[in-house]
Amino acid sequence: MVDINKTDKGGEETIDKPQQHYHLIIEKIKEQLLNKKMILIALIPIIVLGGMIVFLFNPAGQLLLQNSGNSLPEITIERIEFQDAKIVAFLRNTGSKDIAIAQADINDRIQPAAIEPGKTLSRLAIAKVIIPFSWNPGEPYEIGITTSDGIRFHKSIEAAVLTPTPNLEQVSFFAIIGTLVGVVPVMIGLLWFPFIKRLSTNKYIFFLSLTAGLLLFLGIDALVEASKIAAQDVAGVFNGQMLIAMVTIVAFLALLYISEKLVERAATTTSSVKSLKLLESSSSLASAADSRFEEEERKQHELQHRKRLSSSLFTIAFMIAIGIGLHNLGEGLAIGAAVLLGNVAFGTFLIVGFTLHNTTEGLAIVAPIAKSNSKVRLRRLMMMGVIAGAPAIAGMWIGGFLYSPIATIIFLSVGAGAIFQVIYCIMSWILNNSNDKNDIVNDDSNIKNRKGRKNVWLNPPLIAGFIVGMIIMYITSLMVSS
């Protein structure tokens, strides 16, 4: 009786297997059809949009647009260079239709000019207008461009200066200036490390918040500078203000993700090493008492937490160096462009002002790692100093020889986003570790109520450091502005 039931069950199983296989095939076909249907539904708006665009570019669509009215031409003169016995204007068609350049003038006097690659410019195309002219250094000039429609566009230069050319002498000059205003001040600021390392907890929090204040000023300054360049030199068609906001937010989020991954990677590496050591320790102490093993486990866990915290501090310092480096790259672009356009003449007072202003950047790098339990190597400090300061040299080369307003505001915005991300990391670290008396926070102390977290923001050293940091940057920026 039992054998018959088993065979019956076995028979049922042999009958059920083909049915199950058939049902699986049917379900798979239905799923594929559903996916194809979803793709088709998603493509319908794109197909309709493409058809509308094709219609607008067809003769019928163009005729419809022409009957609706004519748009005025628009030209943006992006850059003017003063070369030997000639003036070169770089311009872009930022209007909605093709234009033709009719003539060029200097100070309202028509001059013969050569136009490369040609007189007709399509939308967003670039042209170079070469005007043979014997100009005098230091004098103001207004360069005008007139289209075939009779509309004149102009750009004024307050003082004509010979445009730098990429020769060994000019490259060396920019490298020296970039070193003096970028690398040297940051390296000087790193000398604060021994002083900060000996500070008490409250004083250390003061200098960390001072670092945040310094960086906040740099971030706002980068946005202000980018906004100024966008208003003066970037055509409205590129929507420079929105470009600044978009790049800043994207840079902030991207670098925040990268920094979190770096911290997680360092913590995972430390956890793996310590777990291996703990396993070896537990095997060697198998015959020991359970209390001894628990004590060893507690010590290993505490040491693991300290290592993880130190890696977090080094990651913050490294991200500060990157953020300052991106800011100095944008600053170098602006300085090089100012030299190119004749707006800056380097003098002793200006270099001293930049040195004082940028020395605080080195302080911002060493402040987070001053209380780290890991040994801070001089080579690592020097590397972070170079990362923060050397981009000023590259920025001056690019800005002095290949100035682009759009590239400048992009780099300044990336620097601002990087700096805001670093400020977020610093303030998060202070928030999570401010109540520790031993400069290292235990796991139990990480459980704080909302009231405790609010009180952290009212900590006098934190508020005072933040305010003092911004005041220091403002005062030193006055010397640079002078």
Number of C-alpha atoms within 10 A of each C-alpha: 6 7 8 9 10 11 12 12 12 12 11 11 12 11 11 12 11 11 12 11 11 12 12 12 12 12 12 12 12 12 12 12 12 12 12 12 12 11 11 12 11 11 12 11 11 11 12 11 12 12 11 13 12 11 13 15 12 12 10 11 14 13 12 12 13 11 8 9 8 10 10 11 19 20 24 22 24 18 19 21 19 23 19 12 11 14 22 20 21 17 20 20 24 23 19 15 15 15 22 16 21 16 20 25 18 18 13 13 10 14 14 11 19 15 18 13 11 13 17 17 20 15 16 18 13 19 20 20 22 19 21 16 17 12 18 14 12 13 11 14 17 14 22 21 24 18 19 14 12 11 14 18 15 17 16 14 16 13 14 21 21 18 18 19 14 13 9 8 11 15 17 13 14 22 18 14 19 27 19 19 26 31 27 19 24 33 23 18 21 22 15 18 20 11 10 20 16 12 15 14 17 17 15 22 25 24 25 30 27 28 29 27 26 29 28 21 20 26 26 15 19 25 23 14 19 26 21 15 18 23 14 11 16 21 21 14 13 13 12 23 18 12 16 23 17 16 20 26 17 15 20 22 16 14 21 20 12 12 20 15 13 16 20 15 14 18 19 13 13 18 18 12 11 17 16 11 13 18 12 11 15 17 12 10 14 10 9 11 9 11 9 12 18 12 11 16 17 12 13 18 17 16 14 19 19 19 20 20 22 23 23 24 25 21 22 27 24 25 24 31 29 25 27 33 27 28 30 32 30 32 27 30 32 27 24 30 26 17 22 25 23 21 15 13 8 10 8 7 12 16 17 17 19 20 23 22 24 28 22 25 29 29 25 28 30 30 27 28 25 24 20 20 15 15 9 14 8 9 9 12 22 14 13 24 29 20 22 29 32 23 26 33 27 20 30 31 25 21 26 27 20 17 22 18 22 19 15 25 28 20 24 32 33 30 30 34 31 32 34 27 25 30 23 16 23 20 17 12 17 17 17 16 19 20 19 13 11 9 16 18 18 14 10 7 11 13 10 11 8 8 8 12 14 11 10 17 15 10 14 13 20 25 17 16 23 22 16 18 24 19 16 17 22 17 13 19 19 12 17 17 9 8
